[in-house]
Amino acid sequence: MGRPVLKVKGYSSEEIKALIRRDERYTIGVRLYAVLQVSLGQPSRNLEELYQTSFKQITNWVHRFEQEGIDGLRDKPGRGRKPLLSAEQSGELLRLMLHESPTDHGYNTETWTGPILIDWIRKSYGIEYRKAQIYNIIKQLGLSYQKAKGFYPEADENAQEEFKDGLKKTPGKSG
């Protein structure tokens, strides 16, 4: 019978990756260790699974380290896809979320939600976003997603209280 496999409890692999990405020192350390493995003779293709990246990325780290030293392992600013919304449009979106209601724009709710923002951006600017990306945009604007509690202005509070009082309370089971 084999030994039991060690498992990490309390953290998912995605949470651990996020911890590594949160601090640049950890990211650089991981990349530096990959460079060390290559210097010890490990082929970059063998390191793909261990570092969860492509062999080409590992090769890039090695070349950048050779040229720039430890600074070559830092993320360069301005990398990645350019935003579809301009700075002006992002500012307008922020102002909209802070000072206007969706009902002002023909929506049947008082709360800005991801799907409503996606629809508003599509109608206003002709830009299509997916649900996950809209929450990244909200975060970049310095806001946070908050779940709304249901509030129904048409609800009759007296009727709700009467209903609650009328409920039969069942005694708990004792054992």
C-alpha positions in Angstrom: 0.0 0.0 0.0 1.4 3.4 -1.0 1.9 6.4 1.2 -0.9 9.0 1.3 -0.3 12.0 -1.0 0.3 15.3 0.7 -2.5 17.8 0.1 -2.8 21.5 0.7 -5.8 22.4 2.9 -7.4 25.9 3.1 -6.0 27.2 -0.2 -6.9 26.4 -3.8 -4.2 26.4 -6.4 -5.7 29.6 -7.9 -5.4 31.3 -4.5 -1.7 30.3 -4.2 -1.0 31.6 -7.7 -2.6 34.9 -6.7 -0.3 35.1 -3.7 2.7 34.6 -5.9 1.5 37.2 -8.3 0.7 39.7 -5.6 4.3 40.3 -4.6 6.8 41.0 -7.3 9.6 39.4 -5.2 7.9 36.0 -5.3 7.4 36.3 -9.1 11.0 37.2 -9.6 12.1 34.4 -7.3 10.1 31.8 -9.2 11.5 33.0 -12.5 15.0 33.1 -11.1 14.6 29.5 -9.9 13.6 28.5 -13.5 16.7 30.2 -14.8 18.7 28.2 -12.2 17.2 25.0 -13.4 18.2 25.8 -17.0 21.7 26.6 -15.8 21.9 23.2 -14.2 21.0 21.5 -17.5 17.3 21.1 -17.3 15.7 21.6 -20.8 13.1 24.4 -20.8 10.5 22.0 -22.3 10.8 19.8 -19.1 10.1 22.8 -16.9 6.8 23.8 -18.6 4.6 21.8 -16.3 6.5 22.7 -13.1 6.3 26.4 -13.8 2.9 26.3 -15.5 4.1 28.3 -18.4 5.4 27.7 -21.9 9.0 26.6 -22.7 9.2 29.8 -24.8 8.5 32.0 -21.8 11.2 30.2 -19.7 13.6 30.7 -22.6 12.7 34.4 -22.6 13.4 34.6 -18.9 16.8 33.1 -19.4 17.7 35.5 -22.3 16.5 38.5 -20.4 18.4 37.4 -17.3 21.6 37.0 -19.3 21.2 40.5 -20.8 19.8 42.5 -17.9 20.4 40.5 -14.7 17.7 40.3 -12.1 15.9 43.3 -13.6 15.3 41.3 -16.7 13.0 39.1 -14.7 10.6 42.0 -13.7 7.4 42.6 -15.6 7.8 45.4 -18.1 5.3 48.2 -17.9 2.9 48.7 -20.8 2.7 45.0 -21.6 -0.5 43.2 -22.5 -3.6 44.1 -24.4 -4.5 47.8 -24.7 -7.8 48.7 -23.1 -10.8 49.1 -25.4 -12.3 51.9 -23.4 -10.4 55.2 -23.7 -9.4 57.1 -20.5 -12.2 59.5 -21.2 -14.7 56.7 -21.6 -13.5 55.1 -18.4 -14.0 58.4 -16.6 -17.5 58.7 -17.9 -18.2 55.1 -16.8 -17.0 55.9 -13.3 -19.1 59.1 -13.1 -22.1 57.1 -14.4 -21.8 54.4 -11.7 -21.3 56.9 -8.9 -23.8 59.5 -9.8 -26.5 58.0 -12.0 -29.0 55.2 -11.7 -29.7 52.5 -14.3 -33.3 53.7 -14.3 -32.1 57.0 -15.7 -31.0 55.0 -18.8 -34.1 52.8 -19.2 -33.1 49.8 -17.1 -35.6 48.3 -14.7 -33.4 48.4 -11.6 -31.6 50.8 -9.2 -28.4 48.9 -9.1 -25.6 48.8 -11.6 -24.7 45.1 -12.3 -22.1 43.6 -14.6 -24.6 42.6 -17.3 -26.2 46.0 -17.2 -22.9 47.7 -17.5 -21.9 45.4 -20.4 -25.2 46.4 -22.2 -24.7 50.1 -21.5 -21.1 50.1 -22.8 -22.2 48.2 -25.9 -25.0 50.7 -26.6 -22.9 53.7 -25.8 -19.6 52.9 -27.3 -20.2 49.8 -29.5 -17.6 47.8 -27.4 -18.4 44.2 -26.4 -17.2 42.9 -23.0 -17.7 39.6 -21.3 -19.0 39.3 -17.8 -15.6 38.5 -16.1 -13.9 41.4 -17.8 -16.4 44.0 -16.6 -15.5 43.2 -13.0 -11.8 43.8 -13.8 -12.8 47.2 -15.2 -14.8 48.0 -12.1 -11.7 47.2 -10.0 -9.4 49.3 -12.2 -11.7 52.2 -11.7 -11.2 51.9 -7.9 -14.6 50.4 -7.2 -15.5 47.1 -5.8 -18.3 44.7 -6.7 -20.9 44.5 -3.9 -23.8 42.2 -3.8 -27.0 44.1 -3.3 -29.6 43.1 -0.8 -33.1 42.8 -2.1 -35.2 45.9 -1.6 -38.7 45.9 -3.0 -40.4 49.4 -2.7 -43.8 47.9 -3.6 -43.7 45.4 -0.7 -46.2 45.8 2.1 -44.3 45.7 5.4 -47.5 45.1 7.4 -48.5 42.1 5.3 -45.0 40.7 5.7 -45.1 41.0 9.5 -48.6 39.4 9.6 -47.2 36.5 7.5 -44.2 36.1 9.8 -46.5 36.1 12.9 -48.8 33.6 11.3 -46.1 31.1 10.6 -46.4 28.0 12.9 -43.1 27.5 14.7 -42.2 23.9 15.0 -40.3 22.8 18.0 -36.8 21.5 17.4 -36.2 17.8 17.5 -34.6 16.6 20.7 -32.8 13.5 20.8 
